[in-house]
Structure formats: C-alpha cells, structure tokens
C-alpha cells in the first residue's frame, strides 16, 4: 500500500506540542549552561585572587564583578521565564562581548611568542583552576548560546510568568 503525504504527517496539535516540549528542553539546557558559565566565572575570579592575601586591595573589583554576575543571573532568570529581551541581551552580552573578553587574553598570549610547554609545566593549583574554569566557562557559553539561537521567539511567548 502506498503512503500518501497525509498518512505520514503528524497532526498539527501533536506537532505544536512537540515543538513546545523541544523549546522547553532547549530553554532549560540554555539556562543550565548559562548558570554553569556564571559559576565558572565566579570560580575563576576566586582562583585569580587566591590565596586572598590582597583581597582588601581588590575589594572594589570583586564587588563590581559580583554585581555584574548578580545582574547576569537576574537576566538568565528572566530568559527562563520567557522574556525575549533577556535572550537577546544574553546572546549579545555573553555570546559576543563576554566570549570575546574570555578569549582576548589567551589569544594575545599566543601571538606574543607563547611557550605552551613552559606554561603547562609551570601550572600550579590556582593556575589549573583558572584554566579548567575558563574552558568550562567557554564551553557552557557555547552550549547556552547555541540553545538560545535555536529557540524561536514564538516559543518563548508560550511560557507563562
């Protein structure tokens, strides 16, 4: 028996439900990834300050960074609740500006006659934490941005506040 296009298509209601489930899963993935990136940023900041001997000298910078992290957390929550402006702000703020800020230092170091072998042989505890948290941070942002980009704005509107 020959299948017609009508027999192979899913009903519209089922398709809409599947799309909503898929959008919800992508939104949850994005939120989880973005909070992972945020946590990695806090860990990296703490590792840069280790052993906290000069914490008083850096208190202003720490307060500014923690304030920025808190604002990012609020925007992530707003995105999780379906706000399109929050998604766009995160895409530009974390996906473009934040990622660039994470990559500038290592890229400049590589272009400045970097000795990768010496770097890895001299890596200490805080340096290892910084390296791992930076990689986790970048990977989490990449996952979060990819999940956000694939979300259709209409699927965000389906979320109730």
Secondary structure, 3 states (H helix, E strand, C coil): CCCCHHHHCCCHHHHHHHHHHHHHHHHHHHHHHHHHHHHHHHHHHHHHHCCCCCCCCCHHHHHHHHHHHHHHHHHHHHHHCCCHHHHHHHHHHHHHHHHHHHHHHHHHHHHCCCCHHHHHHCCCHHHHHHHHHHHHHHHHHHHHHHHHHCCCHHHHHCCCC
